Amino acid sequence: MLYRILVGLQDIISPLNVFRYITFRTALAVGTGILIVLIIGPWIITRLKRLSMTQQIRDDGPGSHSIKEGTPTMGGVLIHISIILSVLMWGDLSNKYIWVMLTAVAGFGFIGLLDDYLKVIKKNPKGLRPCYKFGFQVVLALAIAIFLRETPTDPYGSMLIVPFFKQLVIDLGWFYVPFAILVIVGSSNAVNLTDGIDGLAIGLVAIAILANGALVYISGHSGLARYLQVFFIPGTGELTVFCGAIFGASIGFLWFNSYPADIFMGDVGSLGLGGALGTLAIITKHEIVLAVVGGIFVIETFSVIIQVASFKLTGRRVFKMAPIHHHFELKGWPESKTVVRFWIMGIMLALLSIATLKVR
């Protein structure tokens, strides 16, 4: 929106030419994302409290969590407002990938909003029935996958790129569609499972999107892609601006979500952000790298799968509690220390994902 207006005036005011550069607009998207959250955040928090949209705390969780009863939730609405406004301001809206990402964020966020609405407003502790929740996610991911599979400007529509190797790709054909659904829906739910203690999920999302932003910029830059032997996908460089918007919104939200949290993001935030990460990986052909940069999300998900499978098969639990961050809390780690240690591991994995470029 602003991007087109300002670039259109560059013939009259030559310094406005700077808005043509993706890096400059990405920096603006980061700053805008942070400012929007910081400015409207206090109003949103107050409003949610007045409407009694507060979190119910599990009785079987760590005892220290009981003091969080009454903390407003559904703060993901704040995150999505910031992301969407920042992208509309500084993104090139003629780029189709921008609209795919906006669809992913808004679509998965809406599914989370329905779930939160039933839990918070209707006082239904189970929220949206799993079959409906999962079904809506699959349908949305299917629409995204088919669109990207059939898009004529993507020369690698059904290709799976294997990191650490030069030019090693696997053509999945139509199997790429169910694979893409698995990545997008899996990513959405993985972030949702990780969102259990103050600042953990949003901090990891910020770390992951920062690393993804670097990968996206390289994939969309013909010179860098050729030098680093990464597949060049025309038009994807613009998604760096989108990554900047998510990073800015995440950092801004962390201001209110850090321990002790003033607000929780709820499913509206975690499902939307997870869906965005998965969709970004599909667009830029970094699906396997996503499992590295989002390694903590993967570990959290598998801890739940292992816990459930073990209890059903043997009647015993592998962990004190799942997801695994609660296990460490019950072992005596303070909540803030658990969060910071998981962030450190997330940073290490993000650096490893960047290192895959040079290894190739």
C-alpha positions as CSV (number, residue, x, y, z in Angstrom):
1,M,0.0,0.0,0.0
2,L,2.5,2.7,1.2
3,Y,5.2,0.9,-0.8
4,R,3.4,1.5,-4.1
5,I,2.5,5.1,-3.3
6,L,6.1,6.0,-2.2
7,V,7.8,4.2,-5.1
8,G,5.4,5.9,-7.5
9,L,6.7,9.3,-6.2
10,Q,10.4,8.4,-6.7
11,D,10.5,10.4,-10.0
12,I,9.5,13.5,-8.1
13,I,11.4,12.8,-4.8
14,S,14.4,10.7,-5.7
15,P,15.3,9.6,-2.1
16,L,12.1,7.6,-2.1
17,N,13.8,5.2,-4.4
18,V,15.1,3.5,-1.3
19,F,11.7,1.9,-0.8
20,R,12.4,-0.3,-3.8
21,Y,14.9,-2.3,-1.7
22,I,13.5,-5.4,0.1
23,T,16.0,-5.0,3.0
24,F,14.9,-1.4,3.7
25,R,11.2,-2.4,3.7
26,T,11.9,-5.4,5.9
27,A,13.5,-3.1,8.5
28,L,10.4,-0.9,8.3
29,A,8.2,-4.0,8.7
30,V,10.1,-5.0,11.9
31,G,9.8,-1.6,13.4
32,T,6.2,-1.2,12.4
33,G,5.3,-4.6,13.8
34,I,6.9,-3.8,17.2
35,L,5.3,-0.4,17.4
36,I,1.8,-1.5,16.6
37,V,1.9,-4.2,19.3
38,L,3.3,-1.8,21.9
39,I,0.8,0.9,21.1
40,I,-2.4,-1.1,21.0
41,G,-1.3,-3.9,23.3
42,P,-2.3,-2.2,26.6
43,W,-5.8,-1.4,25.2
44,I,-6.2,-5.0,24.0
45,I,-5.2,-6.4,27.4
46,T,-7.6,-4.1,29.2
47,R,-10.4,-4.9,26.9
48,L,-9.9,-8.7,27.1
49,K,-9.9,-8.4,30.9
50,R,-13.2,-6.5,30.9
51,L,-14.7,-9.1,28.6
52,S,-13.5,-11.8,31.0
53,M,-11.5,-13.5,28.2
54,T,-9.1,-15.1,30.6
55,Q,-7.1,-18.3,30.6
56,Q,-8.2,-21.4,32.6
57,I,-5.2,-23.2,34.1
58,R,-4.9,-27.0,34.1
59,D,-5.1,-28.6,37.5
60,D,-2.6,-31.3,36.7
61,G,0.2,-28.8,35.7
62,P,3.0,-27.3,37.7
63,G,1.7,-25.7,40.9
64,S,3.4,-22.4,40.1
65,H,1.0,-21.9,37.2
66,S,-2.0,-21.5,39.5
67,I,-1.2,-17.8,39.9
68,K,-1.8,-17.3,36.1
69,E,-5.5,-17.9,36.5
70,G,-7.3,-14.9,35.1
71,T,-4.6,-13.8,32.7
72,P,-6.2,-12.6,29.5
73,T,-5.8,-14.8,26.5
74,M,-6.5,-14.6,22.7
75,G,-3.6,-12.2,22.4
76,G,-2.9,-13.7,19.0
77,V,-5.4,-11.3,17.6
78,L,-2.9,-8.5,18.5
79,I,-0.1,-10.4,16.8
80,H,-2.2,-10.9,13.6
81,I,-3.3,-7.3,13.5
82,S,0.3,-6.2,13.7
83,I,1.5,-8.6,11.0
84,I,-1.3,-7.9,8.5
85,L,-1.0,-4.1,8.9
86,S,2.8,-4.1,8.6
87,V,2.7,-6.3,5.4
88,L,-0.1,-4.2,3.9
89,M,2.0,-1.1,4.5
90,W,5.4,-2.2,3.3
91,G,4.8,-5.4,1.2
92,D,4.4,-5.5,-2.6
93,L,0.7,-6.5,-2.8
94,S,1.1,-7.5,-6.4
95,N,3.2,-10.5,-5.3
96,K,1.1,-13.6,-5.1
97,Y,3.2,-15.2,-2.3
98,I,2.3,-12.3,0.0
99,W,-1.4,-13.2,-0.4
100,V,-0.7,-16.9,0.2
101,M,1.0,-16.0,3.5
102,L,-1.7,-13.6,4.5
103,T,-4.2,-16.4,3.8
104,A,-2.2,-18.8,5.9
105,V,-1.9,-16.5,8.9
106,A,-5.5,-15.3,8.8
107,G,-6.9,-18.8,8.0
108,F,-5.2,-20.8,10.7
109,G,-5.6,-17.9,13.1
110,F,-9.4,-18.0,12.5
111,I,-9.4,-21.7,13.3
112,G,-7.6,-20.9,16.5
113,L,-10.1,-18.1,17.2
114,L,-13.0,-20.5,16.9
115,D,-11.3,-22.8,19.4
116,D,-10.5,-20.0,21.8
117,Y,-14.1,-18.7,21.5
118,L,-15.6,-22.0,22.5
119,K,-13.1,-22.4,25.4
120,V,-13.2,-18.9,26.8
121,I,-16.7,-17.5,25.9
122,K,-18.7,-20.7,25.8
123,K,-16.8,-22.2,28.7
124,N,-16.3,-25.5,26.8
125,P,-12.9,-26.8,28.1
126,K,-12.4,-29.0,25.0
127,G,-13.0,-26.2,22.6
128,L,-13.4,-27.0,18.9
129,R,-13.9,-30.7,18.4
130,P,-10.7,-32.3,17.2
131,C,-12.2,-33.7,14.0
132,Y,-13.5,-30.2,13.0
133,K,-10.3,-28.5,14.1
134,F,-8.0,-30.9,12.2
135,G,-10.4,-31.0,9.3
136,F,-10.4,-27.2,8.8
137,Q,-6.6,-27.2,9.0
138,V,-6.3,-29.9,6.4
139,V,-8.8,-28.2,4.0
140,L,-6.9,-24.9,4.3
141,A,-3.5,-26.5,3.9
142,L,-4.9,-28.5,0.9
143,A,-6.0,-25.3,-0.8
144,I,-2.6,-23.7,-0.3
145,A,-0.7,-26.8,-1.4
146,I,-2.7,-27.2,-4.6
147,F,-2.3,-23.5,-5.5
148,L,1.5,-23.7,-5.0
149,R,1.8,-27.0,-6.8
150,E,0.0,-25.6,-9.9
151,T,1.5,-22.1,-9.9
152,P,3.2,-21.5,-13.2
153,T,6.0,-19.3,-11.9
154,D,7.5,-21.8,-9.5
155,P,9.9,-24.0,-11.5
156,Y,10.3,-26.5,-8.6
157,G,6.6,-27.1,-7.9
158,S,6.8,-30.7,-6.6
159,M,10.5,-30.9,-5.8
160,L,11.8,-31.7,-2.3
161,I,15.2,-30.2,-1.8
162,V,17.6,-32.1,0.5
163,P,19.9,-29.8,2.6
164,F,23.6,-30.5,3.0
165,F,23.8,-31.7,-0.6
166,K,24.4,-29.8,-3.8
167,Q,21.5,-30.0,-6.3
168,L,19.9,-33.1,-4.6
169,V,16.2,-33.0,-5.2
170,I,13.4,-35.6,-5.1
171,D,10.4,-35.1,-7.4
172,L,7.4,-36.1,-5.3
173,G,4.9,-35.6,-8.0
174,W,1.4,-35.4,-6.7
175,F,2.5,-36.9,-3.4
176,Y,3.9,-33.4,-2.8
177,V,0.4,-32.2,-2.0
178,P,-0.2,-34.5,1.0
179,F,3.5,-33.9,2.0
180,A,2.8,-30.1,2.0
181,I,-0.4,-30.6,4.1
182,L,1.7,-32.6,6.6
183,V,4.3,-29.8,6.9
184,I,1.8,-27.0,7.2
185,V,-0.7,-28.7,9.6
186,G,2.2,-30.2,11.6
187,S,3.9,-26.9,12.0
188,S,0.7,-25.2,13.1
189,N,0.0,-27.8,15.8
190,A,3.7,-28.0,16.9
191,V,3.7,-24.3,17.8
192,N,0.4,-24.7,19.5
193,L,1.8,-27.5,21.7
194,T,4.8,-25.4,22.6
195,D,2.7,-22.5,23.8
196,G,2.5,-23.6,27.4
197,I,4.7,-21.2,29.5
198,D,5.4,-17.5,29.4
199,G,7.3,-16.3,26.4
200,L,8.4,-19.8,25.2
201,A,6.5,-20.2,21.9
202,I,6.7,-16.6,20.8
203,G,10.4,-16.4,21.5
204,L,11.0,-19.5,19.5
205,V,8.9,-18.2,16.7
206,A,10.9,-15.0,16.6
207,I,14.2,-17.1,16.4
208,A,12.8,-19.4,13.7
209,I,11.4,-16.6,11.5
210,L,14.7,-14.7,11.8
211,A,16.6,-17.6,10.4
212,N,13.9,-18.3,7.8
213,G,14.0,-14.6,6.7
214,A,17.7,-15.0,5.8
215,L,16.9,-18.2,3.8
216,V,13.9,-16.5,2.1
217,Y,16.0,-13.5,1.1
218,I,18.7,-15.8,-0.4
219,S,16.2,-17.9,-2.3
220,G,14.7,-14.8,-3.9
221,H,18.0,-13.2,-4.8
222,S,19.4,-14.7,-8.0
223,G,23.0,-13.8,-7.3
224,L,23.1,-15.1,-3.8
225,A,21.1,-18.2,-4.7
226,R,23.6,-19.0,-7.5
227,Y,26.6,-18.4,-5.3
228,L,25.3,-20.5,-2.4
229,Q,23.8,-23.1,-4.7
230,V,20.3,-22.6,-3.5
231,F,17.4,-22.9,-5.8
232,F,16.3,-19.5,-7.0
233,I,12.5,-19.1,-6.8
234,P,11.4,-15.8,-8.4
235,G,9.2,-13.6,-6.3
236,T,10.0,-15.2,-2.9
237,G,12.4,-12.5,-1.9
238,E,9.4,-10.3,-1.1
239,L,8.5,-12.7,1.7
240,T,11.5,-11.3,3.6
241,V,9.2,-8.3,4.3
242,F,6.6,-10.8,5.7
243,C,9.2,-12.4,7.9
244,G,10.2,-9.0,9.2
245,A,6.6,-8.3,10.1
246,I,6.3,-11.6,12.0
247,F,9.6,-10.9,13.8
248,G,8.5,-7.4,14.8
249,A,5.1,-8.6,16.0
250,S,6.7,-11.4,17.9
251,I,9.2,-9.2,19.7
252,G,6.5,-6.7,20.5
253,F,4.2,-9.4,21.9
254,L,7.1,-10.8,23.9
255,W,7.1,-7.5,25.8
256,F,3.8,-8.4,27.3
257,N,4.1,-12.2,27.2
258,S,7.5,-12.5,29.0
259,Y,7.4,-13.9,32.5
260,P,5.1,-13.1,34.3
261,A,2.9,-12.8,31.3
262,D,0.3,-10.0,31.0
263,I,-1.4,-11.8,28.2
264,F,-1.3,-15.2,26.4
265,M,-1.5,-15.6,22.7
266,G,-4.0,-18.5,22.7
267,D,-4.7,-20.8,19.8
268,V,-5.5,-17.9,17.6
269,G,-1.9,-16.9,17.8
270,S,-0.1,-20.2,17.9
271,L,-2.0,-21.9,15.1
272,G,-1.7,-18.9,12.9
273,L,2.0,-18.4,13.5
274,G,2.7,-22.2,13.1
275,G,0.7,-22.3,9.9
276,A,2.7,-19.3,8.6
277,L,6.0,-21.1,9.3
278,G,4.9,-24.2,7.5
279,T,3.6,-22.3,4.5
280,L,6.8,-20.3,4.2
281,A,8.8,-23.5,4.2
282,I,6.6,-24.9,1.4
283,I,6.9,-21.8,-0.7
284,T,10.7,-21.5,-0.4
285,K,11.4,-25.3,-0.6
286,H,12.9,-25.4,2.9
287,E,10.7,-28.1,4.3
288,I,13.5,-30.2,5.8
289,V,15.3,-27.1,7.0
290,L,12.2,-26.1,8.9
291,A,12.5,-29.3,11.0
292,V,16.0,-28.1,11.9
293,V,15.3,-24.4,12.6
294,G,12.0,-25.4,14.4
295,G,13.7,-28.4,16.1
296,I,12.3,-27.4,19.6
297,F,8.7,-27.5,18.1
298,V,9.5,-30.9,16.7
299,I,10.8,-32.2,20.1
300,E,7.7,-30.8,21.9
301,T,5.4,-32.5,19.5
302,F,7.2,-35.9,19.7
303,S,7.2,-35.7,23.5
304,V,3.4,-35.6,23.4
305,I,3.2,-38.5,20.9
306,I,5.6,-40.6,23.0
307,Q,3.8,-39.8,26.2
308,V,0.4,-40.7,24.8
309,A,1.6,-43.9,23.0
310,S,3.5,-45.1,26.1
311,F,0.6,-44.6,28.4
312,K,-1.9,-46.4,26.1
313,L,0.5,-49.3,25.4
314,T,2.1,-49.8,28.8
315,G,0.1,-47.7,31.2
316,R,3.3,-45.8,32.1
317,R,4.4,-42.2,31.3
318,V,7.9,-41.5,29.9
319,F,7.8,-37.9,31.1
320,K,6.5,-36.4,34.3
321,M,4.3,-34.3,32.0
322,A,4.0,-33.5,28.3
323,P,4.8,-31.4,26.4
324,I,8.4,-31.7,27.5
325,H,8.8,-28.2,28.9
326,H,6.4,-29.1,31.7
327,H,8.6,-32.2,32.4
328,F,11.6,-29.9,33.2
329,E,9.4,-27.6,35.3
330,L,8.3,-30.6,37.4
331,K,12.0,-31.6,37.7
332,G,12.6,-28.3,39.4
333,W,13.6,-25.9,36.6
334,P,12.1,-22.5,37.3
335,E,9.8,-21.4,34.5
336,S,12.0,-18.5,33.3
337,K,15.1,-20.7,33.2
338,T,13.2,-23.3,31.2
339,V,12.2,-20.7,28.7
340,V,15.7,-19.2,28.3
341,R,17.4,-22.6,28.0
342,F,14.9,-23.6,25.3
343,W,15.6,-20.3,23.5
344,I,19.3,-21.1,23.6
345,M,18.7,-24.4,22.0
346,G,16.4,-22.7,19.4
347,I,19.2,-20.3,18.6
348,M,21.7,-23.1,18.1
349,L,19.3,-24.9,15.8
350,A,18.7,-21.7,13.8
351,L,22.4,-21.2,13.4
352,L,22.7,-24.9,12.2
353,S,20.0,-24.2,9.6
354,I,21.9,-21.2,8.3
355,A,25.1,-23.4,8.2
356,T,23.4,-25.8,5.8
357,L,23.9,-23.1,3.1
358,K,27.7,-23.2,3.4
359,V,27.9,-27.0,3.7
360,R,26.2,-27.3,0.3
